[in-house]
Amino acid sequence: MIFKFNIRTLTASVILAAGTTYAFAQTRSAPVVDNTVSLKENTEQTLTQADQDFLLSLLDADLFSNKSERYAELKKRWSPAYIAPSLEIFNFIADPRMRRAILEQMRESTQQDFGTDINGWYRWLWNQPEIKTVGYDDFKAEFYRAIDPRFEKYFKGRGQTAKIRLDEIRWGGVRQDGIPPLRQPKMLRADQANYLEDDNIIFGIEVNGDVRAYPKRILAWHEMFVDTVGGVDVAGVYCTLCGTVILYETKTNGVARNVGTSGFLYRSNKLMYDKETQSLWNTIKGEPVLGPLVDKDIALEHQSVVTTTWGEWKRRHPQTKVLSLETGHRRDYDEGVAYHEYFATDKLMFNTPYNDNRLKNKDEVLALRFKSNPREQLAISAKFLAKTPVYEDKLGTQNILVLTDKTGANRVYDPQNLSFESFDGDKTVIDSAGKVWTLSESKLVSADGRELKRLPYNRAFWFGWHATYPNSRLIK
């Protein structure tokens, strides 16, 4: 039989109310022990229905009278297949003795000790060979459907489709679309946006001449907008945790993908879902990673996003449209309110398998990847580019030209076989032959009418980009 439990009995420090920001379990760190024990390569395990029922029964201390027997049964049943599910439910277990019993089994079987630091345990686990566990997908489906029934379909019977590790798919603390996307949001003319100050940060886009601005102070509360811009169906996806704003065309192979916020994370990056199949999508790559759309040669095309100030964007594009405060939701949209504490430190809410200190976690990088060169990626420090207004490089077979204006905003173009010498920080660029080019969002245009097209790009926190592309080349 399938075990049933009541979500109200769970004791995690999480936020379930729709519209809240991410929350994370409060844990106590313990000294890290050297990694002397490793899980075996190609480990395969089975989490039987009885195992799943037993683990879920641990969530409610009132469901069993003889707790000593339950602790003994945990010890008897314990196997490597229990590690990931136990970490998943640990902060939800009502009985403190049972939590201690689980930690004891973890320490005994792995010879590691991270105390109640679940992130520490996860990092250790993710740096071990994956434990391929039959039934783990069904366990996740049963556990998370108690939080939101829509979560069940993400996982049920889908383990074999996974392109990422199931134990790296972590719940972010909200239900499906609990951080509500803005769908066809109301837009204003620039002269109507009296709520914005010139130094407010905005994310600017231009699609077929349709110019729009999305203030960070609004988008941080919603993390996604879905709209038609310049005649193209798009979704602007903002992962606040990893600092990434990416503009995707949502029609692939002639099929429109109606995407939303799944409520789950992968390496501290939000996972999208599509309403038709409830497949989960990697946000940075724009590809399905769990569900029936996997391995169907589906990938969303991404466009460019300019991170700049409202004053600079409005000066360049006086005809721009901009988000209205009338979103249909009640939020404090003042500048700097959303995620204030998170943005103010270099600490993470949800960790990743890696720790790369070439840059600080939340240092911003210009992130570049091209479909023509799928095995190569490039990250360029935003601080480096702020001091280097003209930067040329090559990614695979693609030459790139990065122009950075006085506000630190980056724009990337295909220079073809040309080299460039200077940029006035506004609209004038001069190549090595002395020819003058004029900058726009979509292209560079020379006096004789030659055009150099924009290339897709976005900004990201270093840790978030590196977590997805650990072999990415870095310029700092």
C-alpha positions in Angstrom: 0.0 0.0 0.0 1.0 3.6 -0.5 1.8 5.4 2.8 -0.1 8.6 3.6 1.1 11.4 5.8 -0.1 14.8 6.8 2.0 17.7 5.7 0.9 19.7 8.8 3.0 17.4 11.0 6.2 18.2 9.2 8.7 20.4 11.1 11.1 21.9 8.5 12.0 25.6 8.6 10.4 26.2 5.2 7.8 28.5 3.7 4.8 27.0 1.9 2.7 30.0 1.3 2.3 31.0 -2.4 4.3 34.0 -3.4 7.1 33.8 -0.8 10.8 33.8 -1.6 13.0 30.7 -1.1 13.6 29.5 2.4 16.1 27.0 3.7 16.5 24.7 6.7 18.4 26.0 9.7 21.2 23.6 10.3 24.2 23.3 12.7 27.6 22.8 11.1 30.0 20.2 12.3 33.7 19.8 11.5 34.3 18.3 8.1 35.9 14.9 8.2 38.3 13.9 5.4 36.7 12.0 2.7 38.2 8.6 3.5 35.2 6.5 2.4 33.8 6.6 -1.1 30.7 5.0 -2.6 31.4 2.4 -5.2 31.3 3.2 -8.9 28.1 2.3 -10.7 26.3 1.5 -7.4 22.8 0.2 -8.1 20.2 -0.1 -5.4 16.5 -0.6 -5.0 14.2 1.3 -2.8 11.2 -1.1 -2.5 7.7 0.0 -1.8 8.2 -1.2 1.8 11.3 0.9 2.1 9.5 4.0 0.8 6.6 3.4 3.2 9.0 3.0 6.1 10.9 6.2 5.3 7.7 8.2 5.0 6.5 6.8 8.3 9.4 8.4 10.0 7.9 11.8 9.3 5.3 11.5 12.0 6.3 10.6 15.6 2.7 9.8 16.5 2.3 7.0 14.0 4.2 4.4 15.9 4.0 3.5 19.6 7.2 1.6 20.1 9.9 4.0 18.9 12.8 1.8 20.0 11.6 -0.8 17.5 11.4 1.8 14.8 15.0 2.9 15.5 16.2 -0.7 15.4 14.3 -1.2 12.1 16.1 1.8 10.6 19.4 0.2 11.5 18.4 -3.1 10.1 17.0 -1.7 6.9 19.8 0.8 6.2 21.5 0.7 2.8 23.2 3.2 0.5 19.8 3.6 -1.1 18.6 5.3 2.1 21.2 8.2 2.0 19.6 10.5 -0.5 15.9 10.0 0.7 17.0 10.5 4.3 18.7 13.8 3.5 15.5 14.8 1.6 13.2 14.2 4.6 15.6 15.0 7.5 14.3 18.5 8.3 10.7 17.3 8.1 11.0 14.5 10.7 9.1 15.3 13.9 11.0 13.0 16.3 14.4 14.5 17.3 15.6 11.0 18.3 14.9 9.7 14.9 16.8 12.5 13.3 19.8 11.6 15.6 19.4 7.9 14.6 19.5 8.8 10.9 22.7 10.9 11.5 24.2 7.9 13.4 23.5 5.6 10.4 24.9 8.2 8.0 28.1 8.6 10.0 28.5 4.8 10.5 28.0 3.9 6.9 30.0 6.7 5.3 32.6 7.5 8.0 31.7 11.2 7.5 30.4 13.6 10.0 28.7 16.9 9.0 26.4 17.0 12.0 23.0 18.5 11.0 24.6 20.4 8.2 22.5 19.0 5.4 24.3 21.1 2.7 27.5 19.5 3.9 26.1 16.0 3.6 24.7 16.8 0.1 28.0 18.2 -1.1 29.8 15.0 0.0 27.2 12.9 -1.7 27.3 14.8 -4.9 31.0 14.3 -5.1 30.5 10.5 -5.0 29.4 8.3 -7.9 25.7 8.5 -8.2 23.7 5.7 -6.5 21.3 4.5 -9.2 18.3 3.6 -7.1 15.2 2.0 -8.5 12.2 3.5 -6.8 13.8 6.8 -5.7 11.7 8.6 -8.3 8.5 7.2 -6.9 9.7 8.1 -3.4 10.2 11.7 -4.4 6.8 11.7 -6.1 5.0 10.4 -3.0 6.8 12.7 -0.6 6.5 15.9 -2.5 2.9 15.4 -3.6 1.9 15.9 0.1 3.3 19.5 -0.4 1.7 20.1 -3.8 -0.2 17.3 -5.7 1.3 18.7 -9.0 4.8 17.7 -7.8 3.9 14.0 -8.2 4.0 14.1 -12.0 7.5 15.6 -12.1 9.0 12.4 -10.7 6.5 9.4 -10.8 8.1 6.7 -12.9 10.4 9.1 -14.6 13.8 8.2 -13.1 15.0 6.6 -16.3 14.5 9.8 -18.2 16.7 11.9 -15.9 19.6 13.8 -17.5 20.7 15.1 -14.1 21.1 13.4 -10.7 17.7 13.0 -8.9 19.4 13.6 -5.6 20.5 17.0 -6.9 16.9 18.1 -7.5 16.0 19.9 -4.3 12.8 21.6 -3.3 13.2 25.4 -3.0 10.4 25.9 -0.4 7.5 26.9 -2.6 4.7 25.2 -4.5 4.4 25.1 -8.3 4.4 28.8 -9.5 4.4 29.7 -5.8 6.7 32.5 -6.9 4.2 33.6 -9.5 5.4 34.4 -13.1 4.1 37.5 -14.7 2.0 36.4 -17.7 1.3 39.1 -20.3 2.1 41.8 -17.7 0.9 45.4 -18.0 3.5 47.7 -19.5 3.9 51.5 -19.3 5.5 54.1 -21.4 8.8 55.4 -20.1 7.2 58.8 -19.1 4.6 56.9 -17.1 7.0 55.0 -14.9 7.1 57.5 -12.1 8.0 54.9 -9.5 11.5 54.3 -10.9 14.6 56.2 -10.0 17.4 56.6 -12.6 19.8 54.4 -10.6 17.4 51.5 -10.3 18.6 48.3 -12.0 16.7 47.0 -15.0 16.9 44.1 -17.4 16.6 45.4 -20.9 15.6 43.5 -24.0 14.9 44.3 -27.7 13.1 41.9 -30.0 12.4 43.0 -33.6 12.4 46.6 -32.5 10.2 46.1 -29.5 12.2 47.6 -26.6 11.3 46.7 -23.0 12.6 47.1 -19.5 12.0 44.8 -16.5 13.1 46.4 -13.2 15.0 44.0 -10.9 12.9 45.3 -7.9 9.7 43.7 -9.5 11.2 40.7 -11.3 12.9 39.5 -8.2 9.5 38.8 -6.7 8.3 36.8 -9.7 11.4 35.3 -11.4 9.7 35.0 -14.7 7.7 36.9 -17.3 5.9 35.3 -20.2 4.8 37.5 -23.1 4.9 38.2 -26.8 7.6 40.7 -27.6 8.2 41.9 -31.1 5.9 39.2 -32.4 7.9 36.5 -30.7 6.6 34.4 -27.8 9.2 34.7 -25.0 9.9 33.9 -21.4 12.3 36.0 -19.3 13.6 33.7 -16.6 15.3 35.3 -13.5 17.0 32.9 -11.1 17.5 35.2 -8.1 19.7 32.6 -6.3 22.2 32.4 -9.1 21.8 35.9 -10.5 20.9 34.8 -14.0 18.4 36.5 -16.3 17.9 34.7 -19.6 15.4 35.5 -22.4 14.1 32.4 -24.2 12.0 32.0 -27.2 9.3 29.6 -26.0 8.4 28.0 -29.4 10.6 25.0 -30.4 10.1 23.0 -33.5 6.9 24.8 -34.1 5.5 23.9 -30.7 4.7 26.5 -28.1 6.0 25.7 -24.6 4.0 27.1 -21.8 6.6 27.3 -19.0 6.5 28.2 -15.3 8.4 27.9 -12.1 8.6 24.3 -10.8 9.4 25.0 -7.2 12.6 22.9 -7.5 16.2 23.7 -7.9 19.2 22.1 -9.5 22.6 23.4 -8.2 20.9 26.5 -6.8 19.3 27.2 -10.1 15.6 27.2 -10.6 14.1 24.4 -12.7 11.3 25.4 -15.0 8.4 23.1 -16.0 6.1 23.0 -19.0 2.4 22.8 -18.4 1.7 20.3 -21.1 4.0 17.4 -20.0 5.2 18.6 -16.5 8.8 18.0 -17.6 11.5 19.8 -15.7 13.8 22.1 -17.6 17.3 23.3 -16.8 17.0 27.1 -16.8 20.6 28.0 -17.8 20.6 25.5 -20.7 17.0 25.8 -21.7 16.7 22.1 -22.1 14.4 19.4 -20.5 16.2 17.3 -18.0 13.4 15.1 -16.5 10.3 13.8 -18.1 8.9 12.8 -21.5 10.6 15.7 -23.4 14.1 14.5 -22.6 16.2 13.3 -25.6 13.7 14.8 -28.1 16.3 17.3 -29.4 14.5 20.2 -27.7 16.3 23.3 -26.6 14.9 26.9 -26.3 16.7 29.6 -28.3 18.1 32.3 -26.0 18.3 36.0 -26.7 20.3 38.9 -25.2 19.6 40.7 -21.9 21.2 43.9 -20.9 21.7 44.6 -17.2 21.9 48.4 -16.7 20.3 51.3 -14.9 16.8 52.7 -15.7 18.3 56.1 -16.4 20.7 54.8 -19.0 18.2 52.5 -20.7 15.6 55.3 -20.9 18.2 57.7 -22.3 19.1 55.2 -25.0 15.5 54.1 -25.6 13.1 56.9 -24.8 10.4 54.8 -26.6 10.9 51.8 -24.2 8.0 50.1 -22.5 8.5 49.2 -18.8 6.7 47.0 -16.3 3.9 48.5 -14.4 3.6 48.1 -10.6 0.0 46.8 -11.3 1.1 43.1 -11.4 -2.0 41.6 -9.8 0.0 40.7 -6.8 0.7 42.5 -3.5 4.4 42.9 -2.9 6.8 45.5 -1.6 8.4 46.5 -4.9 10.8 49.1 -3.5 14.3 49.0 -4.8 16.5 46.5 -3.0 13.8 44.9 -0.8 13.5 41.4 -2.4 16.4 39.1 -1.4 18.1 42.0 0.4 19.9 39.7 2.9 20.8 37.2 0.2 22.3 39.7 -2.2 24.2 41.5 0.7 26.4 38.5 1.4 28.5 35.9 -0.5 26.7 33.0 1.3 24.4 30.6 -0.6 21.0 29.3 0.4 21.5 26.1 -1.5 24.9 24.7 -2.2 26.4 23.0 -5.3 28.9 20.2 -5.7 31.7 22.7 -6.4 33.7 25.4 -4.6 35.7 27.5 -7.0 37.4 30.5 -5.4 38.8 32.1 -8.5 36.0 34.6 -8.0 33.6 35.1 -5.1 30.4 33.2 -5.3 28.2 36.1 -6.3 30.7 38.0 -8.5 28.9 38.7 -11.7 30.2 37.3 -15.0 29.2 37.7 -18.6 28.1 34.2 -19.6 28.5 33.1 -23.2 27.5 29.8 -24.9 26.7 29.1 -28.5 24.8 26.2 -30.1 27.5 26.0 -32.8 30.1 25.2 -30.1 28.2 23.2 -27.4 31.4 21.9 -25.7 32.8 25.3 -24.9 31.6 28.1 -22.6 33.1 31.4 -21.6 32.7 33.5 -18.4 34.1 37.0 -18.3 34.3 38.9 -15.0 32.0 41.9 -15.1 34.6 43.8 -13.1 37.2 43.0 -15.7 34.9 44.2 -18.5 34.1 47.4 -16.6 37.8 48.3 -17.0 38.0 46.9 -20.6 35.3 48.7 -22.7 36.5 46.8 -25.9 37.2 43.1 -25.5 37.7 40.6 -28.2 37.9 36.8 -27.9 36.9 33.6 -29.6 34.7 30.8 -28.4 35.2 27.7 -30.6 34.7 29.0 -34.1 32.8 32.1 -33.0 34.6 35.4 -32.8 33.2 37.7 -30.2 33.3 41.4 -29.5 32.2 42.7 -26.0 31.4 46.4 -25.6 30.9 47.7 -22.1 29.5 51.2 -21.5 30.0 53.6 -18.7 27.3 52.0 -16.5 29.0 48.6 -16.8 26.4 47.2 -19.2 27.7 44.7 -21.7 26.7 44.0 -25.3 28.1 41.3 -27.5 28.4 41.2 -31.2 29.8 39.0 -34.0 32.8 41.0 -35.4 33.2 38.4 -38.2 36.8 39.0 -39.4 37.2 42.6 -38.0 39.1 43.9 -35.0 38.0 47.0 -33.1 40.0 49.7 -31.3 37.7 51.9 -29.3 34.3 52.5 -27.9 33.1 55.9 -26.6 30.8 54.3 -24.1 27.7 55.4 -25.9 27.0 54.6 -29.6 30.3 55.0 -31.5 32.7 52.2 -32.1 35.8 52.4 -34.3 37.5 49.4 -35.9 41.2 48.9 -36.5 40.9 50.4 -40.0 39.4 53.6 -38.6 35.9 52.9 -39.8 33.1 54.2 -37.6 30.3 51.9 -36.5 27.1 52.8 -34.7 25.8 50.6 -31.8 22.3 49.5 -31.4 20.8 46.7 -29.3 20.5 44.4 -32.3 23.6 45.2 -34.4 26.5 47.4 -35.2 26.1 49.4 -38.4 28.9 51.0 -40.4 28.6 54.2 -42.5 28.5 52.1 -45.7 25.7 50.0 -44.4 27.5 46.9 -43.3 26.0 45.2 -40.3 27.4 43.0 -37.5 24.7 41.1 -35.6 24.3 40.8 -31.8 25.1 37.5 -30.2 23.1 36.0 -27.3 24.4 36.5 -23.8 23.4 37.1 -20.2 24.9 37.9 -16.8 25.1 35.4 -13.9 26.7 34.9 -10.5 30.0 33.1 -10.9 29.0 30.1 -8.7 25.8 29.5 -10.6 27.4 29.5 -14.0 30.3 27.4 -12.8 27.9 24.9 -11.2 26.3 24.3 -14.6 29.5 24.6 -16.7 32.4 23.6 -14.4 34.8 23.4 -17.3 33.9 26.9 -18.5 36.9 29.1 -19.4 37.1 32.2 -17.1 38.5 35.6 -17.9 39.1 37.8 -14.9 
